[in-house]
Amino acid sequence: MTINAKLNERRLEATPRGVGVMCDFYAERAENASLWDVEGNEIIDFASGIAVLNTGHRHPKVVAAIEAQLKAFTHTAYQVVPYESYVALAERINSSVPISQPCKTAFFTTGAEAVENAVKIARAHTRRPGVITFAGGFHGRTYMTMALTGKVAPYKIGFGPFPGSVFHAQYPNALYGVTTEDAMNSLERIFKADIEATQVAAIVLEPVQGEGGFNVAPADFMLALRALCDEHGILLIADEVQTGFARTGKMFAMDHYPKGIADLMTMAKSLAGGMPLSAVCGRAEVMDAPAPGGLGGTYAGNPLAVAAAHAVIDVIEEEQLCQRAQMLGEQLVATLQEMRSQCPQIADIRAQGSMVAVEFNDPQSGKPSPEFTKQVQEKALAEGLLLLSCGVNGNVVRFLYPLTISNDLFNKALAILTRALV
């Protein structure tokens, strides 16, 4: 029996099935865009720990920053004994977000925690209960964020009831004929059938849906949402947990729209290069709504994670990762476009920078094809390329390679991908 097989037996005995595990091999070490399993096999990592490693595995600057902080102190609980690095990171984020200034930022641990706190802040500011999100959106696995998430399987099955005053609208999707007008009409239906607009605290959306299939919000939709929020006194929360920190070719996906559309932004994943850190940033008067003690957490803004985040931002700036994200994304999209003639299952290719996805449908019926999607994943993995799927129907492959990947390794991965598509 292989080492991987023995570890898998131990996993099945020791851990619950609810923690779903995709791969049957176990990581031993990793470097930039590659990881090696316990048997020495190299895998090109196009998953990045689910969009966490925009700066790659173990970037030297990130490692050095963590090591330096490790020698100073590892924990005080910021709410008990604060530290300058937390304040400095908040200042850096405040100055970089496309939100009307002045801004303030609070740090937490996970993306779901950031989203929950954004809802708390919105409710405290508006004194309203209602929250509207969108079908296909993903916001986390806690009870509040499960309610916000617009995808049942596998996140909601068997876990209800969920918190109330949460409603789901349509998200624009050109492939399936959902226009901006359709999406805005669905919001008006919510105001007529479910909750009056004056009782809605916030509208929460991903500017590019992650689990939903990398659907990009059209500019006219974002502008219409801003106008609707202004009309009814509703806050707009942009969930940038997956899209942030250079993935879309800009620091944040909201940078692709006019400044000031969002009132609050949530972020996590690639913020700290693999360390657990999340944040909520927003207009100062909104962020100040909760009373002292209303926000925080024992590990919120952990000093090791904060040190890593400073290094991540430095790397993005110094290595021009926003520009590199755009370049790599264009190369990947061109490769996928070239494969259309050989792969009739390709129904759509969506991209914003290096947030790229390809959707597969059955060419005869036109219906979503999760079967072909799984086949592509398996063929790629057999050649050492790790890919993730997503989409409400499980028929989308998303590409989340580190933006620091070498050109040679990226080209090798694209060659594997082209073979997996035919």
N, C-alpha and C positions, 0 to 999 in steps of 0.2 A: 504494500500500500504506500502511495506517495505521501510526502510530508503534507501537502495541501489536503489530501483526502483525510488524513488523520486529524488535522485541525478542523476540518469540516464536521467530522463525527463529534468532536468535542464541542463545537459550536451548537450543534443540534441538541446535545444533551444539556448544555449549560445556559442557553439563552432562548427567549421566547420567539415563536414564529412571527409575532407581530412586528419584530424588527426585521424587516425584509432585507435580504442581502443579495445583491445582483451577481457578484462574481464568486466562483468556486476556488479562487486562489487567494493567497494571503500576502500582503505587502511586507517586505523586509526593509527596503530603503528606497529613496527617491531623490531625483536631482532634476531640477528645471521641468522639462516636459516628459520625463521618463520615470517609470518606477520598475522595481524588480521584485519578483515574488520570492518566497522562501526557498524555491528550487533554482533560483538564478535566472529565470526567464524575464526578458525585458518587455515592457508594455509601453507603448506610446499613449500618454494620458490625454485624451480629448474629453475628459469629464471634469478634471480639476477639482475633485471633491465636491461636485455640483456648484461650479462657478465661484469657487473660493480662491483659486490660485492664479489670478490674473498675472501675478508676478512670479509664478512658477513655484515648484517645490524647493524649499530651503534656499531662497535667494540669499546670497552672502550678506547683503546689507540688512536683511530682516533677521537673519541668524545672529549677526553681530549686535544688533540692537537689543534682542532678547537676552543675549548673554550678558551685556553690560547692565541691563536692568536687574537681571538675576543676582548679580553681585551687590546690588544696592538694597533692594527689598522686593518682596513678591506680593505682599498684600497688607493693606491697612484698613480696607473698606473706605472708599472715598468720602462717604457721608460722615465717617468718624474722624479720620485724619486725611485731609486732602493732599494732593501733590500737583506740582506745576505742570507736569507732562499732560495731565488730563485737560487742564485749562488751555494749554498751548494747542492741543489737538482740536479742541472746540473752536478756538480762534481760527485755525486753518480751515476747518470745514465751513464755518460761518462765512468766511470770505470767498469761498469757492462755489457755493451752491447758487443755482439760478432762482433765488427767492428774493422778494423785495426786502431790502435791508431796513433796519438792523435785524440780525438773526441771533438765536441762541441754540445751543446743542447740549443734549444730555446723552450719556452713554449707558448701554445695557450689555447684555451678553449674547443673545440670539436674535435672529431676524423676527421670529414670532413675538418675542418680548418687545422689540422695537415697535412692531405694528400695534400690539395691545396698548402700549404706552401712548402711541399717537392717538388712538381712539380715546383713551382717558383724557388726554390733553384737550382734544376737540370737544368732548362732552363738558369738561370743566369750563372751557372758554365760552361755549354757546349756551350752556345749560339746557341742552336738548339731548334726547336719547337715541334718535335714529341714525343708522349708518347704511349707506348703499354701496355695494360692490358689484362685481360683474361676473357673469357666467364665464367659466374657464379660468378665472383668476385663482392664484394660490397665495395664501398669506400665512400659513403655518399649521401646526398640529395641536396647539393648545385649544381649550374650548372656545374662547372668543375667536381665535383665528380660524378654527374649523368652521365656525358659523360664517365668517367672512369669505372663506374659500368657496369658489363656484365649481367644484369638481367633487363628486361623491366618492367614486372608487379611486384609490383605496382609502382615502383619508377620513371619510365620515361613516363608513359602514359599521353599524353596531354601536355607535358612540352617542347617539342622541338621547334626550333632547338637547338642543343647543341654545345659547343665549338668544333672547328675543330682540326685536327692533332692528333686525338685519335683513336687508332686501337685496335681490340680485337683478341687475339690468342686463341688457344685451351689450356685448362688446363688438365693435365693427370687425368684420371678417369678410374680405373681398371674395375669397375662394368660395364661400358658402352664401354669398349674396346679402350679407348683413351690412348695410350702409351706415354712415354717420347719422343720417336721418332716422333710420330704424332704431339705432341705439338711443338717440335722444327721445324718440317717441316712447320707448320702453321706460325711460325715466318718468315721463309725464304720466304713463299708466300707473306707475308705482305711487305717484302723488295722488292719483284719483282713487286707486283701489286699496292701497295698503297703509300709507302714512302721509299726512299733510306735509308739504314742503317746509313749513315753519317749525316742524318737529325734527327735522333732519340735521344732525350735527355735522356730518362729514360724508363726502363721497371718496372712496378709496379705490385706487386703480394702479395697476402696473403699466407704465408707459410702453413696455414691451412685455406681454404676458410670458411667463416662464414655463411653468407646467402646462399652461394652456396651449403651447405650441409656437412660441415666439411670434405672436401676433403683434404687429406694431400699431400703436394708436395713431390714426391720421391727424395731421395738424388741425384740420377743420373741426375734428372731434374734440381735441383739447381746448380749442378756443371756444367752442360751444359749451363745454363743461364749465369753463371759467365764467362765461356770461351767465349761465344758469346759477352757479354758486353765488355770484354777485347779486343776482336778482333776489335770491331767497336767504341770503346770509349764511350760506353753507360753506364749510371749509373743504378744500380740496387737498387730499393726501396722496402723494405719489410714492408708491412702494418701489424703491430702487434697491431692494435687497439683492436681486440677481443682476440688475442692469448697471449698477454703479461701478466706479473706479476703472474707467477706460474701456470697458467691455464693448460699448456701442460706438467707439470711435471718438467719443467725447468723455469728459470726466464723469458726467451723469447723463442718462438718457434724456432728462428734462432740458439739457442744454441744446437739444435739437429743436426746441420750441421757443417762442418768445419768453423772455425772463418775466417772472412774477406770476406764472400760471398756478403753480402749487403754493399752498400756504404752509404745508409741512412735508417733509421728506423722511422716509425711513431708509436705513442702509445697514448692511452687515456683510456677510460672505467675504468678498475680496478686500474689505476694509483693512483687515489685519493679517493678510497673507497666511491664513490657516489657524491663527489664534482666535478664540471666541470673543468677539466684540461686535456690538451693534450700536446704532445711534438714531436719535430723532433730532432733526434740525428743522427750525421753523421761525416764523416771524416772532420777534421778541415778545410782543404783547400777548400772543397766543401761547407761547411756551411758558410764560409766567403765570398762566391761569391756575395751575394746581398750587395748593399751599405747601410750604416747606414740609418735607416728609412724604408728600404724595407721590413722589417719583424716587426711583433708586433701586437698590438691590445689593445683596451682600457682595457679589462679584462684579457688579456693574462698573465698567471702566477699569477693569483689572490692569495694574501697571505694566505687566509683561505684554498684554495685548495692546495697550496704548503705545508702548515703545515700538512694537511691530508695525502699528498703523502709521506712525511717523515715518518709519523707513519705507513702507509701501508707497506713501505719497511722494517721498523723495525719488524712489525708483521710477514711478510713473512719469515724473517731470524730467528726470535726468536721461532716461532711456526713450523718451518720447513715445510712450506706449499707446497714447490715443492715436497718433499717426500710424503706428505699427498695426494697431487693431483694424484701422481702415484698410491698410494695404493687404493684410492677410485675409481679411474678409472678402475683399474684391477678388483675390486669387482663388479662394474657395468657391465663391459664387460662380466664377468663370468655369471652374472645373465641373461643377454641378450642371451648369447650363450646357456644356459640351456633352454631358452624359444623357441628356434628354432623349436623343434619338436611339440610344441603346437601352434605355431604361424607361419604358412607357409608363411605369408605375409612378414616376415623378409627377405629382399634381401641382405642386407649388414650391417655390424657393423664396424664403423670406430672410431678409438680412438688414441689420443696422450695425455697421462696423463689423466686429467679430462676433456679434450675436446672430448666428446663422442657423437656419433650420431648413430641412427639406421634408415635405409631406408626401406620403405615398397613398395612392388610391388604386383599387383594382381597375385596370384599363377597360375591362368589359362592362362592369356594373357601375363604375364611378364611385363605389362605396369605399370608405376608409379601409386600409389594409394593414392592420397591426401584424398580420402574419408575415408579410413581406418585410416590414420594418424589423421584426425580430430576426428574420433571415439575414438581413444586411448587417445587423449587430453581430450575429454569430460568425458570419464569414469574416468580418473585419477583425474580431477578437481572435479568431483562429490564426490570423497573420500578425497578431500583436498590436492591434489598434483598439483602444477602449472607447466606445461610443455610448451615449445615453439617449433614451427615447423620451418622448413627452407627448402632449396633446390629449384632449378629452377622450379621443378614441384610441390613444396609444399608437398612432400611425405616423409619428413625426420623429425624425432623428435630429437632435440638436448638437451643435459643435461648441465645446467650451474649452478649447486648448489654452494653455498658458500663452499670454501675449509675448512672453520672452522666449518662446520656442525658436530653435535655430532654423534657418532656411532649409538646410539639408534634411532635418528631421521632419519639417512640415511637408516638404516635397515627397518624402518617403511615405508619410501618412496619406497624402492625397493619392498616391499610386495604389496603396492598399484599398482606399475607399473606392476608387474606380473599378477595381476588380470585384469588390463586394456588391456593387450595384448591378452586375450582369450575371 
